[in-house]
Each structure stands twice: as C-alpha cells, then as structure tokens.
Amino acid sequence: MKIRGERECTECGTRWSYYETGSVGCPACGSLQSVGVDERTEHTDLQVEFDLTEVRNAIDELTTDELADRARENCREYVRRRGFVSAGDLRDLDDSYLAARELLHVADIVRRDIDLEDDEEYYFFSLLRDADDGERTPAAEIPATLRSARGLAYANAIRDYRRDLRTWTTDDDLTAAERSAVEMLGEHVTRIRMLDGDVDPRTADRLVDATRDLANGLRGDELALTQARDRLEDLEFAP
C-alpha cells in the first residue's frame, strides 16, 4: 500500500516516522489524529520483532507439543506483519523470515505428530534455539521426514517476497529478461507448493539464492540478473 510515512500530530505538532514506529499514534501525546507531510510511497513492512525468548524460557514447564503451539503462534504473528517494501525500497529476503517460516511449518508438524522421532524433536529444538537469530540449518542436517517443511516454508516465503516485488515494480518497468525471470520464479514456487514442499532441501536453498540474485538484478545489477536466470533455468532439471 502507498502511505505518507512522515506524520505530524494535529494535537501537539510532534512529527515522527511511521516507517520507524509502525503506528499512527503520536509518540509524544498518544493522539491518533495526524496528517501525512510527505509523498505517498509503497510500504508493506510493519515494525515487528522476532523473539522466541519467552517460548524458550518455558521449555521446562511445557510439553513439546505445547512449545510447538506457542512457537507456531509467535512465528505466524511475525510473518503476518512482515513485508519487503519499506518506504519505497525493496528489502532483501532475509534469513530471519525464512527461519520463521520454517519453524512455523515444523512446529505445526510437531504439535500434530503423536509419534515424534528423536531427530525430528531435536530439529524442532534447534530451530527454536536459532531461528530468531536468523540461523538456517544446513540442508544436510534436515531429517528426511521434515524436508517437506523446509521446501514448503521457503516456497511460501518466496511467494510472499515475489508478491511484494511485484508491488514494488510493474511490468512496464521491466525488461523482457527481467519479466521472464520473475515469471520463472513464480512457476518454480507453484511447482514446489503443488508437491507440498517435498523436494531436495538443496533445491529450496538454490531457489532462495536465485530470488536474492533476482532482487539485486532488478535493483540494477546486471550480473546478478544473469546469475538469477541461470539458477532458475538449472532448477528445471532438479528433482
């Protein structure tokens, strides 16, 4: 959506940036009466902190499925408020968002699975420990039974990112090569989602790399655009 991010309170005259606070409420007097004083810009990213500390602190008090339920709700709220266009600028597809998406899917599996294997439980706790630091577990360490969680999580994250990317730019602004890469990215996302994420985790990782290259390419890096197209074309042959 396009908003006027620089606000001025009509009650006390205080000026602040909505981009920084994520609120239309005046930080000085609390009034909700304000006016925008700048031009409207695209903005989809709301101010939200990804912090799993409270969930981790409850490890000794809750069962694994109860922890999974809390982690799931925490991640769901985070991804719901996150976006990738801030004050008109396209942000990166960051590791914290990817980790939150993966923990959301893994936690959903954990809370429903009554016969959880030791390696599955360990993987859940490793995500709970590291996700809010933006740490992504290497593909080789993902239990085979949970690889679909990463595939679907990353596909959904890239779907979200691509949606904001399309908000940030328009077809009229894109070259034929750029438009083709954006469409190819969408096709890969659709393919993985149709497979319920059941792809080699390394394929999901490569799609993330391609997405990041594409974003840099659309910002003007021609080499990154070429790399993105090469990665996306190579994925056509990945199982």
C-alpha positions in Angstrom: 0.0 0.0 0.0 1.1 3.6 -0.5 1.2 5.7 2.6 2.6 9.0 3.8 5.2 7.9 6.3 6.2 11.2 7.8 3.4 12.1 10.2 2.5 15.3 12.1 0.2 15.2 15.2 -2.6 17.7 14.8 -2.9 17.9 18.6 0.6 18.7 19.7 2.6 19.2 16.5 5.0 16.4 17.0 6.5 14.9 13.9 7.6 11.2 13.6 8.1 8.5 11.0 5.5 5.7 10.7 8.2 3.7 8.9 10.1 3.6 12.2 7.3 3.2 14.7 4.7 1.3 12.7 2.0 3.3 14.4 -0.2 6.3 13.5 -0.4 7.2 17.2 1.6 10.2 18.3 4.7 9.1 20.3 4.5 12.3 22.4 0.8 12.6 23.4 -0.8 9.4 22.1 -3.3 11.1 19.9 -4.4 9.2 16.8 -5.1 12.5 14.9 -2.3 13.1 12.5 -1.6 14.1 8.9 1.0 13.0 6.4 3.5 15.6 5.4 5.4 13.8 2.6 4.6 12.0 -0.7 2.9 8.6 -0.6 5.3 5.7 -1.0 4.9 1.9 -1.1 5.2 0.3 2.3 4.3 -3.2 3.2 6.7 -3.9 6.1 5.4 -3.3 9.6 7.6 -2.9 12.7 7.7 -6.3 14.4 10.4 -8.1 16.4 11.0 -11.8 16.0 11.8 -13.0 19.5 11.4 -16.6 20.8 12.9 -15.9 24.2 9.6 -16.4 26.1 9.0 -19.7 24.3 12.4 -21.0 25.1 12.1 -19.9 28.7 9.1 -22.2 29.0 11.0 -25.4 27.9 11.0 -26.8 31.5 7.3 -26.1 32.1 5.6 -27.2 28.9 5.4 -30.3 26.8 6.9 -30.4 23.4 3.6 -30.0 21.6 2.7 -27.1 23.8 6.0 -25.4 23.0 5.4 -26.1 19.3 1.9 -24.4 19.6 3.5 -21.3 21.2 6.3 -21.2 18.6 3.8 -21.6 15.8 1.7 -18.6 17.0 4.8 -16.5 17.5 6.0 -17.2 14.0 2.6 -16.7 12.5 2.3 -13.2 14.0 5.7 -12.3 12.8 5.3 -13.4 9.2 1.8 -11.8 9.2 3.2 -8.4 9.9 6.4 -8.7 7.8 6.8 -7.3 4.3 9.6 -6.5 2.0 9.0 -2.9 0.8 10.0 -0.3 3.2 9.4 3.4 2.4 9.5 2.6 -1.3 12.7 0.5 -1.1 12.8 -3.3 -1.8 14.3 -5.2 1.2 16.2 -8.4 1.0 14.6 -11.8 1.6 16.3 -12.2 4.9 17.3 -15.4 6.9 15.1 -14.4 9.8 12.0 -14.5 7.7 13.0 -17.9 6.1 13.7 -19.3 9.6 10.4 -18.1 10.9 8.6 -19.7 8.0 10.4 -23.0 8.5 9.8 -23.1 12.3 6.1 -22.3 11.6 5.8 -25.4 9.4 7.9 -27.7 11.6 6.1 -26.6 14.8 2.8 -27.4 13.1 4.0 -30.9 12.3 5.4 -31.4 15.9 2.1 -30.4 17.5 0.2 -32.9 15.4 2.6 -35.8 15.5 2.0 -38.2 18.4 4.9 -40.4 17.4 7.7 -37.9 17.1 11.1 -39.3 16.3 14.2 -38.2 18.3 15.8 -36.5 15.2 12.6 -34.6 14.5 12.3 -33.4 18.0 16.0 -32.3 18.0 15.5 -30.4 14.8 12.5 -28.6 16.2 14.5 -27.5 19.3 17.4 -26.4 17.1 15.1 -24.2 15.2 13.6 -22.9 18.4 17.1 -22.1 19.6 18.4 -20.3 16.5 15.5 -19.1 14.3 15.2 -15.6 15.8 18.9 -15.1 15.2 18.4 -15.8 11.5 20.3 -19.0 11.6 19.3 -21.5 8.9 20.2 -25.2 9.4 22.3 -26.7 6.6 20.2 -28.8 4.2 22.2 -31.9 5.0 21.1 -31.8 8.7 17.4 -31.8 8.0 15.6 -35.1 8.9 14.2 -36.7 5.8 10.7 -36.7 7.3 10.9 -32.9 7.7 12.4 -31.9 4.4 8.9 -31.0 3.0 8.6 -28.4 5.8 11.6 -26.6 4.5 10.5 -26.9 0.9 7.0 -25.5 1.6 8.3 -22.9 4.0 10.8 -21.5 1.5 8.3 -21.7 -1.3 5.8 -19.7 0.7 8.4 -17.2 1.8 9.4 -16.6 -1.8 5.8 -16.4 -2.9 5.4 -13.6 -0.3 8.6 -11.9 -1.5 7.6 -12.1 -5.1 4.2 -10.6 -4.3 5.9 -7.6 -2.7 8.4 -7.4 -5.5 5.5 -7.1 -8.0 4.1 -4.3 -5.8 7.5 -2.5 -5.8 7.8 -2.6 -9.6 5.4 -3.1 -12.6 5.6 -5.0 -15.9 6.1 -1.7 -17.7 9.2 -1.1 -15.7 10.8 -4.5 -16.5 12.8 -5.6 -19.5 11.8 -8.8 -21.3 14.6 -10.7 -19.5 13.6 -9.3 -16.1 9.9 -10.2 -16.7 10.8 -13.7 -17.8 12.9 -14.2 -14.6 10.1 -13.0 -12.4 7.6 -15.3 -14.1 10.0 -18.3 -14.0 10.4 -17.7 -10.2 6.7 -17.9 -9.8 6.5 -21.1 -11.8 9.1 -22.8 -9.5 7.2 -21.6 -6.4 4.0 -23.1 -7.8 5.7 -26.4 -8.6 7.1 -26.8 -5.1 3.8 -25.9 -3.4 2.0 -28.4 -5.6 4.5 -31.0 -4.3 3.7 -29.9 -0.8 7.4 -28.9 -0.4 8.7 -32.5 -1.0 11.8 -31.5 -2.8 15.5 -31.8 -2.1 16.3 -29.1 0.5 19.2 -28.0 -1.6 16.8 -27.2 -4.4 14.8 -24.9 -2.0 18.1 -23.3 -0.9 19.1 -22.7 -4.6 15.7 -21.1 -5.2 16.4 -18.7 -2.3 19.7 -17.8 -3.9 18.0 -17.2 -7.2 15.4 -14.9 -5.6 18.1 -12.8 -4.0 20.0 -12.6 -7.2 16.8 -11.5 -9.0 16.2 -8.8 -6.4 19.7 -7.4 -6.9 19.2 -7.7 -10.7 16.1 -5.6 -10.5 18.0 -3.0 -8.5 20.3 -2.6 -11.4 23.0 -5.4 -11.0 23.1 -6.9 -14.5 25.5 -9.7 -13.4 23.1 -10.7 -10.6 20.2 -10.8 -13.1 22.2 -13.2 -15.3 23.0 -15.4 -12.3 19.4 -15.4 -11.3 18.3 -16.6 -14.7 21.0 -19.3 -14.8 19.9 -20.6 -11.3 16.3 -20.6 -12.3 16.9 -22.4 -15.6 19.1 -25.0 -13.8 16.3 -25.8 -11.4 14.2 -27.1 -14.3 16.3 -30.2 -14.1 16.4 -30.6 -10.3 14.4 -33.5 -8.9 
